[in-house]
Amino acid sequence: MFGEPEPWTPTPAPMAPPIPAAPAAPPKPAAKPAPKASKPKPKARKKAKPKAKAKAKGKARGKKKKAKARRRR
């Protein structure tokens, strides 16, 4: 139409500045095998306090008596 059309080149879209590559992480030392967990030592059973012992005995006695009464019925 109006002489020679100008050769049109698309303008490159303004891109975001290139993201700089993350600095390389320092080489990790070779993973050492985890130290083997030692076997738990058997714990000595705690000695019951005399009062607690008496209470437990009384409870057991009561349970026995209850069971006997139930059997009688």
N, CA, C and O atoms as CSV, one atom per row, in Angstrom:
chain,resi,resn,atom,element,x,y,z
A,1,MET,N,N,0.837,-1.199,0.000
A,1,MET,CA,C,0.000,0.000,0.000
A,1,MET,C,C,0.878,1.257,0.000
A,1,MET,O,O,0.876,2.016,-0.969
A,2,PHE,N,N,1.635,1.477,1.096
A,2,PHE,CA,C,2.500,2.659,1.141
A,2,PHE,C,C,3.939,2.220,1.013
A,2,PHE,O,O,4.639,2.134,2.022
A,3,GLY,N,N,4.389,1.951,-0.141
A,3,GLY,CA,C,5.776,1.582,-0.371
A,3,GLY,C,C,6.093,0.234,0.249
A,3,GLY,O,O,5.204,-0.597,0.433
A,4,GLU,N,N,7.355,0.021,0.568
A,4,GLU,CA,C,7.766,-1.284,1.106
A,4,GLU,C,C,7.462,-1.360,2.601
A,4,GLU,O,O,7.826,-0.458,3.356
A,5,PRO,N,N,6.802,-2.422,3.025
A,5,PRO,CA,C,6.600,-2.514,4.478
A,5,PRO,C,C,7.933,-2.738,5.175
A,5,PRO,O,O,8.791,-3.476,4.692
A,6,GLU,N,N,8.085,-2.095,6.304
A,6,GLU,CA,C,9.356,-2.261,7.032
A,6,GLU,C,C,9.445,-3.688,7.552
A,6,GLU,O,O,8.476,-4.229,8.086
A,7,PRO,N,N,10.622,-4.293,7.391
A,7,PRO,CA,C,10.719,-5.645,7.963
A,7,PRO,C,C,10.541,-5.555,9.479
A,7,PRO,O,O,11.343,-4.937,10.178
A,8,TRP,N,N,9.493,-6.172,9.960
A,8,TRP,CA,C,9.170,-6.027,11.390
A,8,TRP,C,C,9.677,-7.245,12.145
A,8,TRP,O,O,9.352,-8.384,11.810
A,9,THR,N,N,10.472,-6.986,13.161
A,9,THR,CA,C,10.945,-8.102,13.985
A,9,THR,C,C,10.301,-7.937,15.350
A,9,THR,O,O,10.352,-6.857,15.939
A,10,PRO,N,N,9.705,-8.986,15.846
A,10,PRO,CA,C,9.073,-8.829,17.169
A,10,PRO,C,C,10.133,-8.477,18.205
A,10,PRO,O,O,11.225,-9.046,18.224
A,11,THR,N,N,9.785,-7.530,19.062
A,11,THR,CA,C,10.751,-7.165,20.105
A,11,THR,C,C,10.708,-8.254,21.169
A,11,THR,O,O,9.631,-8.665,21.599
A,12,PRO,N,N,11.860,-8.713,21.585
A,12,PRO,CA,C,11.816,-9.757,22.610
A,12,PRO,C,C,11.167,-9.222,23.880
A,12,PRO,O,O,11.453,-8.109,24.320
A,13,ALA,N,N,10.306,-10.019,24.449
A,13,ALA,CA,C,9.624,-9.579,25.667
A,13,ALA,C,C,10.653,-9.419,26.781
A,13,ALA,O,O,11.558,-10.242,26.917
A,14,PRO,N,N,10.514,-8.364,27.574
A,14,PRO,CA,C,11.492,-8.214,28.653
A,14,PRO,C,C,11.357,-9.377,29.633
A,14,PRO,O,O,10.314,-9.550,30.263
A,15,MET,N,N,12.408,-10.165,29.754
A,15,MET,CA,C,12.342,-11.332,30.633
A,15,MET,C,C,12.843,-10.941,32.015
A,15,MET,O,O,13.559,-9.954,32.184
A,16,ALA,N,N,12.457,-11.722,32.970
A,16,ALA,CA,C,12.981,-11.490,34.320
A,16,ALA,C,C,14.470,-11.783,34.267
A,16,ALA,O,O,14.902,-12.661,33.520
A,17,PRO,N,N,15.255,-11.064,35.044
A,17,PRO,CA,C,16.693,-11.336,34.999
A,17,PRO,C,C,16.950,-12.791,35.337
A,17,PRO,O,O,16.257,-13.347,36.189
A,18,PRO,N,N,17.914,-13.421,34.706
A,18,PRO,CA,C,18.138,-14.842,34.982
A,18,PRO,C,C,18.481,-15.059,36.450
A,18,PRO,O,O,19.272,-14.315,37.030
A,19,ILE,N,N,17.883,-16.075,37.037
A,19,ILE,CA,C,18.132,-16.363,38.455
A,19,ILE,C,C,19.519,-16.992,38.556
A,19,ILE,O,O,19.787,-18.003,37.907
A,20,PRO,N,N,20.393,-16.413,39.353
A,20,PRO,CA,C,21.720,-17.029,39.451
A,20,PRO,C,C,21.602,-18.412,40.075
A,20,PRO,O,O,20.819,-18.621,41.002
A,21,ALA,N,N,22.372,-19.337,39.568
A,21,ALA,CA,C,22.297,-20.707,40.089
A,21,ALA,C,C,22.687,-20.691,41.562
A,21,ALA,O,O,23.596,-19.967,41.968
A,22,ALA,N,N,21.988,-21.500,42.355
A,22,ALA,CA,C,22.299,-21.551,43.790
A,22,ALA,C,C,23.729,-22.044,43.950
A,22,ALA,O,O,24.156,-22.951,43.236
A,23,PRO,N,N,24.470,-21.458,44.876
A,23,PRO,CA,C,25.850,-21.924,45.044
A,23,PRO,C,C,25.856,-23.400,45.408
A,23,PRO,O,O,25.009,-23.867,46.169
A,24,ALA,N,N,26.803,-24.116,44.865
A,24,ALA,CA,C,26.855,-25.558,45.117
A,24,ALA,C,C,27.049,-25.800,46.609
A,24,ALA,O,O,27.870,-25.149,47.255
A,25,ALA,N,N,26.274,-26.751,47.149
A,25,ALA,CA,C,26.394,-27.056,48.580
A,25,ALA,C,C,27.740,-27.714,48.823
A,25,ALA,O,O,28.217,-28.478,47.984
A,26,PRO,N,N,28.358,-27.429,49.959
A,26,PRO,CA,C,29.651,-28.068,50.226
A,26,PRO,C,C,29.478,-29.575,50.263
A,26,PRO,O,O,28.436,-30.055,50.710
A,27,PRO,N,N,30.456,-30.333,49.811
A,27,PRO,CA,C,30.283,-31.789,49.800
A,27,PRO,C,C,30.030,-32.309,51.205
A,27,PRO,O,O,30.713,-31.942,52.162
A,28,LYS,N,N,29.026,-33.175,51.299
A,28,LYS,CA,C,28.668,-33.723,52.622
A,28,LYS,C,C,29.661,-34.808,52.990
A,28,LYS,O,O,30.059,-35.598,52.134
A,29,PRO,N,N,30.068,-34.860,54.259
A,29,PRO,CA,C,30.958,-35.960,54.639
A,29,PRO,C,C,30.195,-37.273,54.529
A,29,PRO,O,O,28.978,-37.300,54.712
A,30,ALA,N,N,30.886,-38.338,54.239
A,30,ALA,CA,C,30.224,-39.637,54.091
A,30,ALA,C,C,29.480,-39.955,55.385
A,30,ALA,O,O,30.011,-39.776,56.481
A,31,ALA,N,N,28.238,-40.431,55.239
A,31,ALA,CA,C,27.432,-40.726,56.425
A,31,ALA,C,C,28.065,-41.868,57.204
A,31,ALA,O,O,28.331,-42.944,56.668
A,32,LYS,N,N,28.297,-41.604,58.473
A,32,LYS,CA,C,28.882,-42.658,59.319
A,32,LYS,C,C,27.764,-43.579,59.771
A,32,LYS,O,O,26.654,-43.109,60.020
A,33,PRO,N,N,28.019,-44.876,59.887
A,33,PRO,CA,C,26.958,-45.756,60.385
A,33,PRO,C,C,26.611,-45.355,61.818
A,33,PRO,O,O,27.494,-45.069,62.627
A,34,ALA,N,N,25.328,-45.339,62.112
A,34,ALA,CA,C,24.904,-44.918,63.450
A,34,ALA,C,C,25.464,-45.878,64.488
A,34,ALA,O,O,25.510,-47.087,64.258
A,35,PRO,N,N,25.889,-45.346,65.627
A,35,PRO,CA,C,26.410,-46.251,66.656
A,35,PRO,C,C,25.304,-47.197,67.102
A,35,PRO,O,O,24.164,-46.783,67.314
A,36,LYS,N,N,25.646,-48.449,67.238
A,36,LYS,CA,C,24.645,-49.452,67.592
A,36,LYS,C,C,24.157,-49.185,69.019
A,36,LYS,O,O,24.958,-49.009,69.937
A,37,ALA,N,N,22.854,-49.158,69.188
A,37,ALA,CA,C,22.306,-48.918,70.519
A,37,ALA,C,C,22.590,-50.126,71.392
A,37,ALA,O,O,22.363,-51.270,70.999
A,38,SER,N,N,23.090,-49.845,72.581
A,38,SER,CA,C,23.382,-50.966,73.478
A,38,SER,C,C,22.069,-51.510,74.027
A,38,SER,O,O,21.089,-50.779,74.171
A,39,LYS,N,N,22.068,-52.791,74.328
A,39,LYS,CA,C,20.862,-53.441,74.823
A,39,LYS,C,C,20.492,-52.826,76.175
A,39,LYS,O,O,21.368,-52.653,77.022
A,40,PRO,N,N,19.224,-52.495,76.397
A,40,PRO,CA,C,18.874,-51.918,77.692
A,40,PRO,C,C,19.126,-52.922,78.805
A,40,PRO,O,O,18.798,-54.103,78.691
A,41,LYS,N,N,19.708,-52.429,79.868
A,41,LYS,CA,C,20.000,-53.326,80.998
A,41,LYS,C,C,18.703,-53.642,81.714
A,41,LYS,O,O,17.861,-52.759,81.875
A,42,PRO,N,N,18.519,-54.883,82.151
A,42,PRO,CA,C,17.289,-55.191,82.884
A,42,PRO,C,C,17.282,-54.407,84.193
A,42,PRO,O,O,18.230,-54.460,84.977
A,43,LYS,N,N,16.203,-53.689,84.403
A,43,LYS,CA,C,16.115,-52.882,85.626
A,43,LYS,C,C,15.610,-53.751,86.764
A,43,LYS,O,O,14.712,-54.575,86.595
A,44,ALA,N,N,16.211,-53.545,87.923
A,44,ALA,CA,C,15.775,-54.305,89.094
A,44,ALA,C,C,14.378,-53.835,89.465
A,44,ALA,O,O,14.080,-52.645,89.367
A,45,ARG,N,N,13.529,-54.741,89.882
A,45,ARG,CA,C,12.173,-54.385,90.245
A,45,ARG,C,C,12.226,-53.546,91.508
A,45,ARG,O,O,12.922,-53.877,92.468
A,46,LYS,N,N,11.478,-52.456,91.487
A,46,LYS,CA,C,11.484,-51.569,92.644
A,46,LYS,C,C,10.783,-52.252,93.802
A,46,LYS,O,O,9.722,-52.856,93.643
A,47,LYS,N,N,11.392,-52.145,94.954
A,47,LYS,CA,C,10.800,-52.780,96.129
A,47,LYS,C,C,9.587,-51.965,96.553
A,47,LYS,O,O,9.663,-50.740,96.656
A,48,ALA,N,N,8.477,-52.634,96.797
A,48,ALA,CA,C,7.266,-51.934,97.198
A,48,ALA,C,C,7.438,-51.393,98.611
A,48,ALA,O,O,8.060,-52.022,99.467
A,49,LYS,N,N,6.878,-50.227,98.829
A,49,LYS,CA,C,6.942,-49.642,100.180
A,49,LYS,C,C,6.029,-50.462,101.074
A,49,LYS,O,O,4.999,-50.953,100.614
A,50,PRO,N,N,6.382,-50.619,102.332
A,50,PRO,CA,C,5.559,-51.461,103.205
A,50,PRO,C,C,4.085,-51.070,103.190
A,50,PRO,O,O,3.204,-51.929,103.211
A,51,LYS,N,N,3.822,-49.736,103.152
A,51,LYS,CA,C,2.424,-49.313,103.193
A,51,LYS,C,C,1.701,-49.750,101.922
A,51,LYS,O,O,0.577,-50.248,101.978
A,52,ALA,N,N,2.357,-49.558,100.774
A,52,ALA,CA,C,1.742,-49.928,99.499
A,52,ALA,C,C,1.533,-51.433,99.466
A,52,ALA,O,O,0.524,-51.930,98.967
A,53,LYS,N,N,2.522,-52.152,100.015
A,53,LYS,CA,C,2.459,-53.612,100.034
A,53,LYS,C,C,1.234,-54.050,100.834
A,53,LYS,O,O,0.482,-54.927,100.410
A,54,ALA,N,N,1.047,-53.431,101.986
A,54,ALA,CA,C,-0.077,-53.787,102.853
A,54,ALA,C,C,-1.393,-53.500,102.138
A,54,ALA,O,O,-2.342,-54.281,102.210
A,55,LYS,N,N,-1.429,-52.347,101.439
A,55,LYS,CA,C,-2.647,-51.963,100.734
A,55,LYS,C,C,-2.961,-52.999,99.658
A,55,LYS,O,O,-4.106,-53.429,99.512
A,56,ALA,N,N,-1.930,-53.396,98.903
A,56,ALA,CA,C,-2.111,-54.371,97.833
A,56,ALA,C,C,-2.605,-55.687,98.416
A,56,ALA,O,O,-3.489,-56.340,97.862
A,57,LYS,N,N,-2.017,-56.060,99.546
A,57,LYS,CA,C,-2.412,-57.321,100.193
A,57,LYS,C,C,-3.878,-57.259,100.584
A,57,LYS,O,O,-4.631,-58.210,100.377
A,58,GLY,N,N,-4.273,-56.124,101.151
A,58,GLY,CA,C,-5.659,-55.949,101.576
A,58,GLY,C,C,-6.597,-56.016,100.384
A,58,GLY,O,O,-7.670,-56.616,100.452
A,59,LYS,N,N,-6.176,-55.389,99.287
A,59,LYS,CA,C,-6.997,-55.387,98.069
A,59,LYS,C,C,-7.175,-56.813,97.573
A,59,LYS,O,O,-8.278,-57.229,97.221
A,60,ALA,N,N,-6.066,-57.560,97.549
A,60,ALA,CA,C,-6.098,-58.941,97.065
A,60,ALA,C,C,-7.023,-59.764,97.948
A,60,ALA,O,O,-7.805,-60.583,97.466
A,61,ARG,N,N,-6.916,-59.528,99.261
A,61,ARG,CA,C,-7.737,-60.283,100.197
A,61,ARG,C,C,-9.208,-59.997,99.932
A,61,ARG,O,O,-10.041,-60.903,99.921
A,62,GLY,N,N,-9.514,-58.710,99.718
A,62,GLY,CA,C,-10.892,-58.313,99.464
A,62,GLY,C,C,-11.419,-58.959,98.192
A,62,GLY,O,O,-12.566,-59.402,98.135
A,63,LYS,N,N,-10.568,-59.008,97.173
A,63,LYS,CA,C,-10.975,-59.608,95.898
A,63,LYS,C,C,-11.268,-61.087,96.092
A,63,LYS,O,O,-12.242,-61.618,95.560
A,64,LYS,N,N,-10.400,-61.748,96.870
A,64,LYS,CA,C,-10.572,-63.186,97.114
A,64,LYS,C,C,-11.889,-63.432,97.831
A,64,LYS,O,O,-12.642,-64.340,97.481
A,65,LYS,N,N,-12.156,-62.611,98.841
A,65,LYS,CA,C,-13.393,-62.781,99.619
A,65,LYS,C,C,-14.611,-62.571,98.723
A,65,LYS,O,O,-15.601,-63.297,98.816
A,66,LYS,N,N,-14.518,-61.562,97.853
A,66,LYS,CA,C,-15.634,-61.266,96.948
A,66,LYS,C,C,-15.870,-62.448,96.017
A,66,LYS,O,O,-17.010,-62.843,95.773
A,67,ALA,N,N,-14.775,-63.008,95.498
A,67,ALA,CA,C,-14.881,-64.129,94.571
A,67,ALA,C,C,-15.537,-65.317,95.269
A,67,ALA,O,O,-16.384,-66.006,94.701
A,68,LYS,N,N,-15.121,-65.537,96.520
A,68,LYS,CA,C,-15.674,-66.663,97.284
A,68,LYS,C,C,-17.173,-66.467,97.470
A,68,LYS,O,O,-17.954,-67.401,97.291
A,69,ALA,N,N,-17.571,-65.249,97.830
A,69,ALA,CA,C,-18.979,-64.944,98.057
A,69,ALA,C,C,-19.768,-65.171,96.771
A,69,ALA,O,O,-20.901,-65.651,96.804
A,70,ARG,N,N,-19.165,-64.826,95.649
A,70,ARG,CA,C,-19.844,-64.995,94.375
A,70,ARG,C,C,-20.067,-66.483,94.110
A,70,ARG,O,O,-21.110,-66.890,93.599
A,71,ARG,N,N,-19.062,-67.283,94.469
A,71,ARG,CA,C,-19.176,-68.718,94.223
A,71,ARG,C,C,-20.267,-69.338,95.096
A,71,ARG,O,O,-20.937,-70.294,94.707
A,72,ARG,N,N,-20.420,-68.765,96.279
A,72,ARG,CA,C,-21.417,-69.308,97.191
A,72,ARG,C,C,-22.824,-69.108,96.641
A,72,ARG,O,O,-23.719,-69.915,96.894
A,73,ARG,N,N,-23.011,-68.030,95.890
A,73,ARG,CA,C,-24.340,-67.740,95.371
A,73,ARG,C,C,-24.733,-68.688,94.271
A,73,ARG,O,O,-25.831,-68.577,93.724
